[in-house]
Amino acid sequence: MTSELGRRIARRIAIAGPISVADFMAEALGHPTLGYYRRAMPLGAAGDFTTAPEISQMFGELVGAWLAERWQAMGNPGPVRLVELGPGRGTLMADALRATRSVPGFHAAIDLHLVETNEMLAARQATVLSAFKPSWHERFDQVPAGPLLLVANEFFDALPVRQFHKTARGWSERMVGLSSDGKSLAFALAPGSTPFAAFLPEAAEGAEAELCEQGRALAADIGTRVMRDGGWALLIDYGRDVSGPGSSLQAVRAHRGADLLDRPGETDLSAHVDFGALAAAVRAAASKARVFGPTGQGDFLQQLGIRQRADMLMTHASPPQRHAVDAALQRLIAPDQMGTLFRVMAVGDDRSAAPVGFEPGISGVT
């Protein structure tokens, strides 16, 4: 089964030849009219996935506390560009701002910027965040200069990745072409070795690898920005701490796994984030920028006081409400749920004190 976008991609391949997995992913997610993130309402029970802010208000509240603490560590600059990459329905930012309304001067200093490409989601964000008069952008580099506080929760995992397969002659890039009968999309390997081999790990024949060029470039831009203007960024996503071989690209539709090439534009595609590569990109672009973590989301939230916040919410709650709070807590921090798979990394300037949430004995601060 295919889609209108799938048919368009097939016609493009028939005319010009196979495309990279990254190009396919970019089209499937970002096509101006038919891309998944341009036309779908992906979040929630009626969508394809649920993110941490939608699970519990505690997540956004603690992220807000972290951002306010970083603002104070920066010397209370005003205005400060408060930026969220991929704000979803605005839930995280709404919870963060509600939780920080008593921080003296913080809200008055905020200049809110949202990087969003989905018009339906932007409309929802406009409703829930109207009091802060946000500005919208399609790219991070469109955010005005100035001191920065940035949060990106489950944003980097949706950036296009190239995929590679190790053959007897070296690394070859996986491409998207047409099946032998020309009626459907199919994977194939490009002939010869890839020029990206220098960026790929040592591995045995048969191994696979992924490379996210956009993720590395964005991390470099963030590192350069915080060193130039001052600021901090908090990156939260599922992924791995150290670069290495392996493939993780997955497709999800209606909260269930799907075929990667089936119904492009109607299916969510994402890949595990290579935090080691992001950290390396930051340091290459801005050698004095500081990187903290990555650490597990469970450790990070517990160091910020999520258990204490859960206890507060349960104090006057009914039994069903207490059960819901506890279930959300466990989903966010338990090692067998989101607590370990999801990683948290902070990037900041060299002029502020170290951030909370990254205790050296737990998180391996670098």
GUKOL-60526 format. One line per field, with one value per residue (C-alpha): x negated, y, z negated; residue in three letters; residue number from 1. Coordinates in steps of 0.1 Angstrom, whole numbers. Example, Ala and Ser with C-alpha at 12.3 -4.5 7.8 and 13.67 -1.06 7.14 Angstrom:
2
c1: -123; -137
c2: -45; -11
c3: -78; -71
rest: ALA; SER
nr: 1; 2
REM end
This chain:
366
c1: 0; -13; -3; -3; -37; -49; -38; -56; -88; -85; -81; -112; -132; -121; -133; -164; -175; -177; -178; -195; -176; -182; -165; -136; -132; -134; -106; -85; -86; -91; -75; -59; -23; -24; -51; -42; -52; -35; -1; 4; 15; -10; -7; 16; 39; 53; 18; -12; -32; -32; -60; -70; -53; -20; -25; -27; -29; -59; -82; -76; -76; -110; -124; -111; -128; -161; -157; -150; -180; -202; -188; -199; -233; -237; -231; -194; -198; -169; -157; -166; -156; -136; -135; -118; -126; -96; -71; -44; -11; -29; -24; -60; -65; -31; -40; -75; -62; -34; -59; -83; -58; -71; -107; -114; -120; -121; -89; -95; -128; -115; -113; -96; -106; -92; -107; -78; -68; -33; -5; 20; -5; -15; 22; 24; -8; 6; 37; 19; -10; 8; -1; -38; -34; -56; -73; -75; -104; -110; -147; -168; -191; -162; -160; -173; -207; -209; -213; -197; -178; -168; -150; -146; -126; -123; -134; -168; -154; -133; -162; -171; -198; -219; -223; -253; -261; -297; -305; -337; -348; -340; -310; -283; -253; -218; -195; -158; -150; -122; -114; -122; -87; -89; -57; -69; -98; -127; -161; -193; -230; -249; -278; -312; -324; -308; -327; -313; -334; -358; -329; -319; -332; -354; -332; -331; -315; -277; -276; -253; -257; -238; -249; -228; -244; -216; -219; -256; -252; -225; -245; -274; -252; -239; -274; -285; -255; -258; -295; -288; -258; -258; -232; -223; -205; -189; -186; -164; -159; -162; -196; -231; -259; -288; -291; -292; -278; -242; -209; -179; -156; -120; -85; -55; -18; 10; -14; -25; -55; -52; -73; -98; -88; -51; -28; -54; -39; -14; -40; -64; -101; -127; -162; -181; -202; -240; -248; -285; -284; -264; -290; -319; -302; -297; -333; -346; -325; -331; -360; -352; -315; -307; -289; -272; -260; -244; -227; -196; -163; -154; -185; -181; -145; -152; -181; -156; -132; -105; -98; -91; -69; -49; -44; -31; -6; 6; 11; 47; 54; 81; 69; 74; 55; 26; 24; 22; -6; -26; -21; -33; -63; -73; -69; -92; -120; -119; -149; -126; -105; -118; -143; -174; -166; -160; -192; -197; -226; -232; -253; -264; -288; -320; -308; -281; -282; -276; -240; -219; -208; -243; -259; -294; -291; -259; -260; -296; -299; -324
c2: 0; 34; 71; 101; 111; 76; 77; 111; 97; 66; 89; 109; 78; 64; 96; 105; 73; 60; 85; 83; 72; 107; 122; 98; 106; 144; 140; 117; 140; 174; 176; 211; 198; 160; 155; 138; 168; 193; 177; 153; 159; 132; 135; 118; 88; 97; 102; 80; 86; 102; 123; 129; 163; 146; 119; 142; 179; 171; 168; 203; 218; 204; 215; 249; 250; 240; 268; 294; 282; 286; 321; 330; 314; 336; 367; 373; 386; 404; 398; 361; 341; 312; 286; 253; 231; 210; 223; 197; 210; 235; 213; 213; 251; 258; 236; 251; 287; 280; 264; 294; 323; 330; 334; 371; 388; 356; 360; 396; 388; 360; 365; 332; 316; 283; 263; 246; 235; 220; 246; 227; 224; 260; 270; 249; 265; 299; 291; 277; 302; 334; 352; 351; 363; 337; 341; 311; 300; 270; 268; 275; 299; 322; 329; 365; 369; 373; 352; 318; 292; 263; 230; 202; 172; 145; 167; 153; 118; 131; 146; 126; 99; 83; 45; 24; -13; -28; -49; -67; -36; -12; 9; 14; 37; 22; 39; 39; 27; 8; -29; -52; -47; -9; -9; -2; 14; -9; -7; -12; -5; 22; 7; 13; 27; 58; 91; 92; 62; 85; 94; 58; 34; 4; -26; -61; -70; -71; -43; -13; 23; 57; 93; 123; 153; 177; 167; 174; 207; 218; 208; 228; 259; 256; 254; 284; 304; 298; 307; 339; 352; 332; 306; 270; 242; 211; 182; 152; 122; 85; 73; 63; 80; 68; 66; 31; 7; -2; 9; 22; 39; 29; 37; 41; 45; 46; 37; 5; -4; -1; -8; 20; 25; 21; 51; 79; 111; 91; 74; 87; 80; 84; 71; 69; 100; 97; 119; 112; 127; 157; 164; 161; 185; 210; 208; 210; 242; 259; 244; 263; 253; 229; 196; 179; 143; 126; 111; 90; 109; 91; 102; 138; 141; 126; 150; 179; 165; 147; 123; 152; 169; 136; 135; 170; 162; 131; 149; 159; 136; 109; 72; 71; 104; 91; 60; 81; 103; 73; 55; 86; 89; 54; 58; 88; 75; 37; 20; -4; 25; 59; 64; 49; 48; 86; 106; 142; 164; 201; 225; 258; 287; 289; 318; 302; 278; 241; 231; 210; 175; 163; 150; 138; 105; 96; 113; 113; 151; 160
c3: 0; 8; 6; 29; 17; 22; 58; 63; 48; 71; 102; 91; 87; 121; 137; 118; 101; 64; 36; 2; -29; -42; -12; -15; -51; -44; -18; -39; -69; -54; -20; -18; -14; -19; -45; -78; -100; -76; -75; -104; -141; -153; -191; -215; -215; -180; -166; -162; -194; -229; -243; -279; -283; -273; -299; -329; -338; -360; -330; -317; -352; -360; -326; -333; -367; -349; -324; -351; -371; -340; -334; -369; -364; -333; -353; -346; -310; -294; -269; -267; -236; -250; -222; -218; -188; -178; -205; -197; -211; -234; -264; -276; -273; -289; -319; -321; -321; -346; -370; -368; -371; -406; -396; -400; -366; -345; -326; -320; -304; -281; -243; -232; -199; -185; -157; -140; -105; -112; -108; -129; -158; -155; -158; -190; -204; -196; -218; -248; -248; -237; -268; -259; -223; -206; -173; -149; -127; -104; -113; -144; -125; -120; -158; -165; -181; -219; -251; -246; -265; -243; -248; -223; -234; -208; -180; -169; -164; -135; -115; -84; -87; -60; -63; -54; -50; -54; -24; -14; 4; -25; -36; -9; -13; -14; 11; 18; 54; 71; 69; 98; 112; 107; 88; 52; 33; 23; 6; 25; 20; 40; 60; 47; 14; -1; -5; -40; -51; -70; -94; -100; -127; -123; -119; -104; -71; -74; -99; -95; -105; -105; -101; -108; -90; -100; -136; -137; -119; -143; -174; -160; -154; -190; -204; -184; -194; -232; -231; -210; -229; -261; -269; -275; -256; -269; -245; -254; -232; -229; -217; -226; -244; -222; -184; -169; -143; -142; -125; -144; -118; -126; -114; -136; -126; -152; -180; -162; -141; -103; -72; -66; -30; -34; -30; -32; -45; -66; -88; -115; -109; -135; -145; -177; -184; -184; -214; -210; -175; -187; -215; -190; -166; -194; -205; -169; -162; -196; -215; -247; -248; -277; -273; -302; -300; -284; -314; -317; -318; -350; -368; -355; -366; -400; -406; -397; -423; -404; -433; -456; -430; -426; -464; -463; -435; -454; -488; -482; -452; -450; -448; -410; -407; -429; -408; -376; -391; -402; -368; -350; -374; -367; -329; -330; -353; -354; -337; -318; -304; -295; -323; -306; -269; -269; -274; -284; -274; -281; -261; -275; -275; -296; -317; -339; -368; -360; -357; -380; -369; -359; -390; -380; -399; -381; -347; -337; -332; -305
rest: MET; THR; SER; GLU; LEU; GLY; ARG; ARG; ILE; ALA; ARG; ARG; ILE; ALA; ILE; ALA; GLY; PRO; ILE; SER; VAL; ALA; ASP; PHE; MET; ALA; GLU; ALA; LEU; GLY; HIS; PRO; THR; LEU; GLY; TYR; TYR; ARG; ARG; ALA; MET; PRO; LEU; GLY; ALA; ALA; GLY; ASP; PHE; THR; THR; ALA; PRO; GLU; ILE; SER; GLN; MET; PHE; GLY; GLU; LEU; VAL; GLY; ALA; TRP; LEU; ALA; GLU; ARG; TRP; GLN; ALA; MET; GLY; ASN; PRO; GLY; PRO; VAL; ARG; LEU; VAL; GLU; LEU; GLY; PRO; GLY; ARG; GLY; THR; LEU; MET; ALA; ASP; ALA; LEU; ARG; ALA; THR; ARG; SER; VAL; PRO; GLY; PHE; HIS; ALA; ALA; ILE; ASP; LEU; HIS; LEU; VAL; GLU; THR; ASN; GLU; MET; LEU; ALA; ALA; ARG; GLN; ALA; THR; VAL; LEU; SER; ALA; PHE; LYS; PRO; SER; TRP; HIS; GLU; ARG; PHE; ASP; GLN; VAL; PRO; ALA; GLY; PRO; LEU; LEU; LEU; VAL; ALA; ASN; GLU; PHE; PHE; ASP; ALA; LEU; PRO; VAL; ARG; GLN; PHE; HIS; LYS; THR; ALA; ARG; GLY; TRP; SER; GLU; ARG; MET; VAL; GLY; LEU; SER; SER; ASP; GLY; LYS; SER; LEU; ALA; PHE; ALA; LEU; ALA; PRO; GLY; SER; THR; PRO; PHE; ALA; ALA; PHE; LEU; PRO; GLU; ALA; ALA; GLU; GLY; ALA; GLU; ALA; GLU; LEU; CYS; GLU; GLN; GLY; ARG; ALA; LEU; ALA; ALA; ASP; ILE; GLY; THR; ARG; VAL; MET; ARG; ASP; GLY; GLY; TRP; ALA; LEU; LEU; ILE; ASP; TYR; GLY; ARG; ASP; VAL; SER; GLY; PRO; GLY; SER; SER; LEU; GLN; ALA; VAL; ARG; ALA; HIS; ARG; GLY; ALA; ASP; LEU; LEU; ASP; ARG; PRO; GLY; GLU; THR; ASP; LEU; SER; ALA; HIS; VAL; ASP; PHE; GLY; ALA; LEU; ALA; ALA; ALA; VAL; ARG; ALA; ALA; ALA; SER; LYS; ALA; ARG; VAL; PHE; GLY; PRO; THR; GLY; GLN; GLY; ASP; PHE; LEU; GLN; GLN; LEU; GLY; ILE; ARG; GLN; ARG; ALA; ASP; MET; LEU; MET; THR; HIS; ALA; SER; PRO; PRO; GLN; ARG; HIS; ALA; VAL; ASP; ALA; ALA; LEU; GLN; ARG; LEU; ILE; ALA; PRO; ASP; GLN; MET; GLY; THR; LEU; PHE; ARG; VAL; MET; ALA; VAL; GLY; ASP; ASP; ARG; SER; ALA; ALA; PRO; VAL; GLY; PHE; GLU; PRO; GLY; ILE; SER; GLY; VAL; THR
nr: 1; 2; 3; 4; 5; 6; 7; 8; 9; 10; 11; 12; 13; 14; 15; 16; 17; 18; 19; 20; 21; 22; 23; 24; 25; 26; 27; 28; 29; 30; 31; 32; 33; 34; 35; 36; 37; 38; 39; 40; 41; 42; 43; 44; 45; 46; 47; 48; 49; 50; 51; 52; 53; 54; 55; 56; 57; 58; 59; 60; 61; 62; 63; 64; 65; 66; 67; 68; 69; 70; 71; 72; 73; 74; 75; 76; 77; 78; 79; 80; 81; 82; 83; 84; 85; 86; 87; 88; 89; 90; 91; 92; 93; 94; 95; 96; 97; 98; 99; 100; 101; 102; 103; 104; 105; 106; 107; 108; 109; 110; 111; 112; 113; 114; 115; 116; 117; 118; 119; 120; 121; 122; 123; 124; 125; 126; 127; 128; 129; 130; 131; 132; 133; 134; 135; 136; 137; 138; 139; 140; 141; 142; 143; 144; 145; 146; 147; 148; 149; 150; 151; 152; 153; 154; 155; 156; 157; 158; 159; 160; 161; 162; 163; 164; 165; 166; 167; 168; 169; 170; 171; 172; 173; 174; 175; 176; 177; 178; 179; 180; 181; 182; 183; 184; 185; 186; 187; 188; 189; 190; 191; 192; 193; 194; 195; 196; 197; 198; 199; 200; 201; 202; 203; 204; 205; 206; 207; 208; 209; 210; 211; 212; 213; 214; 215; 216; 217; 218; 219; 220; 221; 222; 223; 224; 225; 226; 227; 228; 229; 230; 231; 232; 233; 234; 235; 236; 237; 238; 239; 240; 241; 242; 243; 244; 245; 246; 247; 248; 249; 250; 251; 252; 253; 254; 255; 256; 257; 258; 259; 260; 261; 262; 263; 264; 265; 266; 267; 268; 269; 270; 271; 272; 273; 274; 275; 276; 277; 278; 279; 280; 281; 282; 283; 284; 285; 286; 287; 288; 289; 290; 291; 292; 293; 294; 295; 296; 297; 298; 299; 300; 301; 302; 303; 304; 305; 306; 307; 308; 309; 310; 311; 312; 313; 314; 315; 316; 317; 318; 319; 320; 321; 322; 323; 324; 325; 326; 327; 328; 329; 330; 331; 332; 333; 334; 335; 336; 337; 338; 339; 340; 341; 342; 343; 344; 345; 346; 347; 348; 349; 350; 351; 352; 353; 354; 355; 356; 357; 358; 359; 360; 361; 362; 363; 364; 365; 366
REM end
